[in-house]
Amino acid sequence: MNRKTTPTQPHLRDTKKQFQGEKYTVTRHFIGNKDVASLIDALARERADRDFRLS
């Protein structure tokens, strides 16, 4: 089954245009009120920190 999101899905259409200038992801649409941008940010920081310590 193809899980790729397509513009034919009405709930995903025009999200880029609609939310330009905001930190907005399709993931956030499904999760709801949680701030996905900050979550991803924290995970990236944690991983960078770990990689730095390993080297």
DRENVEXRO-67380 format. One line per 4 residues: number of its first residue (from 1); their letters; for each residue x, y, z of N, C-alpha, C. Coordinates in pm, 1 decimal, decimal comma, m for minus. Layout:
NUM> A> X/Y/Z/X/Y/Z/X/Y/Z  ... $
***
This chain:
1> MNRK> 84,2/m120,3/0,0/0,0/0,0/0,0/87,5/125,0/0,0  53,1/217,7/m84,5/132,1/340,1/m95,2/88,6/440,0/10,6  179,5/471,2/102,3/145,3/561,7/212,6/186,8/706,0/185,0  243,6/729,2/67,7/287,7/864,6/33,1/168,3/958,6/31,6 $
5> TTPT> 183,7/1075,1/94,4/72,4/1169,6/95,4/61,4/1236,5/m41,2  m59,3/1248,4/m88,8/m82,5/1309,9/m218,4/m173,7/1430,4/m202,3  m165,5/1526,4/m294,6/m249,9/1645,7/m288,5/m398,7/1615,2/m297,4  m431,2/1490,7/m335,5/m572,2/1454,2/m346,6/m636,7/1437,6/m209,6 $
9> QPHL> m554,0/1427,4/m105,2/m609,8/1418,3/29,8/m646,0/1559,2/76,2  m775,0/1588,2/91,1/m820,1/1725,4/119,0/m763,8/1784,0/247,6  m742,3/1701,0/349,8/m693,9/1753,4/477,4/m545,5/1791,7/471,6  m475,1/1751,4/364,5/m334,1/1786,4/352,7/m308,9/1890,7/244,2 $
13> RDTK> m412,0/1923,2/168,7/m395,0/2014,3/57,0/m359,4/2156,1/102,6  m262,0/2217,1/34,2/m224,5/2357,2/54,5/m169,6/2388,6/193,9  m116,7/2290,2/265,0/m64,5/2320,0/397,9/56,1/2413,5/388,2  140,6/2394,7/286,7/257,6/2480,5/271,5/217,1/2625,7/250,1 $
17> KQFQ> 123,3/2647,7/158,6/77,2/2782,5/128,0/11,0/2845,4/250,6  m71,6/2765,7/316,7/m152,7/2813,1/427,7/m67,6/2851,8/548,6  39,1/2775,7/573,1/115,7/2795,6/694,8/255,9/2848,2/667,9  273,3/2916,7/555,8/404,1/2970,4/522,0/448,4/3068,5/629,8 $
21> GEKY> 576,5/3059,1/668,7/627,5/3147,4/771,9/614,5/3089,0/910,6  540,0/2980,8/924,7/527,0/2914,5/1054,2/605,5/2784,8/1051,3  647,0/2739,5/1167,8/705,3/2606,0/1175,2/588,7/2509,7/1175,5  557,5/2456,8/1059,0/441,4/2368,3/1049,7/478,1/2242,0/974,3 $
25> TVTR> 439,1/2128,4/1028,1/463,7/2003,2/958,5/334,2/1926,8/947,2  328,9/1836,3/850,8/210,8/1752,3/834,6/191,9/1665,0/958,1  305,2/1626,4/1018,9/300,1/1544,1/1139,2/219,1/1614,3/1247,8  242,1/1743,5/1261,7/174,2/1821,4/1363,2/23,0/1817,2/1344,6 $
29> HFIG> m18,4/1809,4/1218,7/m161,1/1801,7/1186,5/m223,9/1679,4/1252,1  m151,0/1568,6/1251,5/m205,3/1444,9/1306,3/m190,6/1436,3/1457,7  m81,9/1490,3/1510,3/m57,7/1480,6/1654,0/m145,2/1578,5/1730,8  m176,1/1691,2/1669,5/m263,8/1786,0/1735,8/m189,8/1903,5/1794,3 $
33> NKDV> m210,7/1928,7/1923,3/m159,5/2050,0/1984,7/m13,3/2044,5/2025,4  45,1/1925,8/2025,5/185,5/1914,1/2065,1/274,9/1987,4/1965,6  374,9/2054,0/2014,6/462,8/2130,2/1926,6/569,6/2038,3/1868,7  543,6/1988,2/1749,6/632,2/1893,0/1684,5/767,1/1955,0/1650,5 $
37> ASLI> 763,3/2081,7/1611,7/887,4/2150,4/1575,6/987,1/2146,8/1690,8  940,1/2175,1/1812,4/1030,1/2175,3/1927,6/1073,1/2033,8/1964,7  984,2/1937,3/1941,9/1017,3/1797,5/1968,1/1131,6/1750,7/1878,1  1118,0/1778,3/1748,9/1221,5/1741,4/1652,1/1352,2/1812,9/1685,6 $
41> DALA> 1339,9/1939,1/1724,1/1454,6/2020,1/1764,0/1529,7/1954,4/1879,6  1454,3/1912,9/1980,5/1513,7/1850,2/2098,5/1581,9/1718,3/2062,2  1516,8/1638,6/1977,8/1574,7/1511,7/1936,3/1704,3/1533,2/1858,6  1705,1/1632,1/1771,0/1823,9/1662,3/1691,4/1939,0/1706,8/1781,4 $
45> RERA> 1906,5/1789,9/1879,9/2007,8/1839,3/1972,0/2066,7/1723,7/2053,5  1978,7/1635,2/2099,7/2020,3/1519,6/2178,9/2113,6/1429,5/2097,7  2077,0/1406,7/1971,8/2156,8/1320,3/1886,0/2293,5/1383,2/1855,6  2294,0/1513,3/1828,2/2419,4/1583,8/1800,3/2511,0/1576,6/1921,9 $
49> DRDF> 2452,6/1592,1/2039,3/2526,8/1586,1/2164,6/2590,4/1448,8/2183,2  2512,2/1344,4/2158,7/2560,2/1207,5/2173,4/2672,1/1177,8/2073,2  2651,7/1219,0/1947,6/2752,2/1197,3/1843,5/2882,3/1268,3/1878,9  2869,9/1386,1/1936,9/2987,5/1463,8/1975,0/3066,7/1391,5/2084,6 $
53> RLS> 2993,4/1335,1/2180,8/3059,1/1264,4/2290,2/3125,8/1134,7/2243,1  3067,3/1069,8/2142,8/3122,1/944,6/2092,3/3252,8/965,5/2015,8  3264,4/1080,0/1948,3/3383,9/1103,9/1866,9/3504,5/1141,8/1951,8 $
***
